[in-house]
Amino acid sequence: MRMALYSLYDIVVNMKKLSNLIFVHREGLEQKWWHRLAKVLIWGSTAAVLILGFILFYNTQPKLDTVANQGLNASELNIDNGNYIGHTRFVSETNQLVQYGYSNNKSVNKISSVLNKFYSQGAQDIKSEAITAGYSDAEVTTIVQEYQTENYPYIKNLEFKMKINSLTSFLYPILIAVGWFIFWGSIVYRAIIYIAYGKKK
């Protein structure tokens, strides 16, 4: 119990030190109207920067792989001589799904769900295509495995990119707002107070 109290006391002391480092504390300042105005302007502008940051970074689309998707059409082959050759097509179509999701303000989880359904359906379509083409059961199994080996890692990598982008689109505005506040509230305003009042006694 005593150790917990000591730990709490240390936290309070450290928070107070941090507060003194970031915020300007001078005796009598709170009675000055211009000080209160400065605080309102600094806090208000910080809130505005934070909101603007969230608007700008909201649903930032990850950088998608560049693929040679010109000329892709419904008749393009996915299988040739018993080998799966449709990875470029798969990448192009999943990129289009991601772009559509972001343009319609869908969440990362929703887009990921659609991508996984598309991947699963693709495996079924490849299997059906191989069976229709007259490949043996062993060849069909190999073709489906090739589809999974090439496309599953790509889907997971794309999901990872989206989650990282989602995280950074949340953190960047906060970091920018904190930087804005520290610059104006802790550096610039502290310098103004120092010029006006001199060194704190």
C-alpha positions in Angstrom: 0.0 0.0 0.0 2.8 2.4 0.9 4.7 1.5 -2.3 1.5 2.3 -4.3 1.2 5.7 -2.6 4.9 6.5 -3.3 4.4 5.5 -6.9 1.3 7.7 -7.1 3.2 10.6 -5.5 6.0 10.2 -8.0 3.5 10.3 -10.9 2.0 13.5 -9.5 5.4 15.1 -9.1 6.5 14.1 -12.6 3.2 15.4 -14.1 3.7 18.7 -12.3 7.2 18.9 -13.6 6.0 18.2 -17.1 3.2 20.8 -16.7 5.8 23.4 -15.6 7.9 22.5 -18.6 5.1 22.8 -21.2 2.8 25.5 -19.7 3.7 29.0 -18.7 3.3 29.6 -15.0 4.0 33.0 -13.5 2.5 34.6 -10.4 -0.3 37.1 -11.3 -0.5 36.1 -14.9 -4.0 34.6 -14.5 -5.3 38.1 -13.6 -4.1 39.5 -16.9 -6.8 39.7 -19.6 -4.2 39.3 -22.4 -2.9 36.2 -20.8 -6.4 34.6 -20.7 -6.9 35.8 -24.3 -3.6 34.2 -25.3 -4.6 30.9 -23.7 -7.9 30.9 -25.5 -6.2 31.6 -28.8 -3.5 28.9 -28.3 -6.0 26.2 -27.2 -8.6 27.2 -29.8 -6.1 27.2 -32.6 -4.7 23.8 -31.4 -8.3 22.4 -31.5 -8.7 23.8 -35.0 -5.4 22.2 -36.2 -6.5 18.9 -34.7 -9.9 18.9 -36.4 -8.3 20.0 -39.7 -5.7 17.3 -39.4 -8.4 14.6 -39.0 -10.2 15.9 -42.0 -7.1 15.9 -44.2 -5.8 12.5 -43.0 -9.2 10.7 -42.7 -9.3 7.5 -44.7 -5.9 8.2 -46.4 -5.6 5.5 -49.0 -2.4 3.3 -48.8 0.0 3.3 -51.7 -1.2 0.5 -53.9 1.1 -1.6 -56.1 1.5 -0.4 -59.6 0.3 -3.1 -62.0 0.1 -3.4 -65.7 -3.7 -3.4 -65.8 -4.2 -1.9 -69.2 -6.3 -4.1 -71.4 -7.6 -6.4 -68.6 -11.0 -7.8 -69.7 -13.3 -10.6 -68.8 -11.9 -12.9 -71.4 -8.3 -12.8 -70.0 -7.0 -16.2 -69.0 -6.2 -17.1 -65.4 -4.9 -20.5 -66.3 -2.4 -21.5 -69.0 -0.9 -25.0 -69.6 -1.9 -26.1 -66.1 -0.4 -23.0 -64.4 -2.1 -20.2 -62.6 -1.2 -16.9 -64.4 -3.9 -14.5 -63.0 -1.9 -12.8 -60.3 -1.7 -9.4 -62.2 -5.4 -9.5 -62.8 -6.0 -10.3 -59.1 -3.9 -7.4 -58.0 -5.6 -5.0 -60.3 -9.1 -6.1 -59.2 -8.3 -6.0 -55.5 -6.8 -2.5 -56.0 -10.0 -1.4 -57.6 -11.9 -2.8 -54.6 -9.7 -0.9 -52.2 -10.1 2.4 -54.2 -13.8 1.9 -54.3 -14.0 1.3 -50.6 -12.0 4.4 -49.7 -13.9 6.6 -52.2 -17.2 5.5 -50.5 -15.8 6.1 -46.9 -15.8 2.4 -46.0 -13.9 1.4 -42.8 -10.7 -0.6 -43.0 -12.4 -3.6 -41.4 -15.2 -3.5 -44.0 -12.7 -3.3 -46.9 -10.7 -6.2 -45.4 -13.9 -8.2 -45.2 -14.7 -7.6 -48.8 -11.1 -8.4 -49.9 -11.2 -11.8 -48.0 -14.6 -12.7 -49.6 -13.2 -11.7 -53.0 -10.1 -13.9 -52.4 -12.3 -16.9 -51.3 -14.6 -16.5 -54.2 -11.6 -16.3 -56.5 -10.4 -19.7 -55.3 -13.8 -21.2 -56.1 -13.8 -19.5 -59.5 -10.3 -20.7 -60.4 -11.3 -24.2 -59.4 -14.4 -24.1 -61.6 -12.4 -22.7 -64.5 -9.9 -25.5 -64.2 -12.5 -28.2 -64.0 -14.3 -26.7 -67.0 -11.0 -26.6 -69.0 -10.8 -30.4 -68.4 -7.8 -30.5 -66.0 -7.5 -33.6 -63.8 -8.2 -33.5 -60.1 -4.5 -33.3 -59.2 -4.0 -30.5 -61.7 -7.0 -28.6 -60.4 -5.6 -28.9 -56.8 -2.2 -27.6 -58.0 -3.7 -24.7 -59.8 -5.8 -23.7 -56.8 -2.7 -24.0 -54.5 -0.8 -21.7 -56.9 -3.7 -19.2 -56.7 -3.5 -19.3 -52.9 0.3 -19.1 -52.7 0.5 -16.0 -55.0 -2.6 -14.1 -53.8 -3.0 -14.8 -50.0 0.2 -13.0 -49.0 -0.7 -10.1 -51.2 -4.1 -9.8 -49.5 -2.6 -9.9 -46.0 0.1 -7.3 -47.0 -2.7 -5.1 -48.4 -4.6 -5.4 -45.1 -1.5 -4.6 -43.1 -0.9 -1.4 -45.3 -4.5 -0.3 -44.7 -4.2 -0.8 -40.9 -0.9 1.1 -40.8 -2.5 3.9 -42.8 -5.5 4.0 -40.5 -3.2 4.2 -37.5 -1.0 7.0 -39.0 -4.1 8.9 -40.1 -5.1 8.9 -36.4 -1.7 9.7 -34.9 -0.5 12.4 -37.4 -3.2 15.0 -36.5 -2.5 14.4 -32.8 1.2 14.8 -33.2 0.8 17.9 -35.4 -1.6 19.5 -32.9 0.8 18.7 -30.0 3.6 20.2 -31.9 1.6 23.3 -32.7 0.6 23.7 -29.1 4.2 23.3 -27.8 5.5 25.7 -30.4 3.1 28.5 -29.6 2.1 27.8 -26.0 5.4 26.7 -24.6 8.1 28.2 -26.8 6.8 31.4 -28.4 4.6 32.5 -25.5 7.2 31.6 -23.0 9.7 33.8 -24.9 7.2 36.7 -24.9 6.7 36.4 -21.1 10.4 36.2 -20.6 10.9 39.4 -22.6 8.1 41.1 -20.7 8.9 39.9 -17.2 12.4 38.7 -17.3 13.7 35.4 -15.7 11.4 33.6 -13.3 12.5 34.0 -9.7 
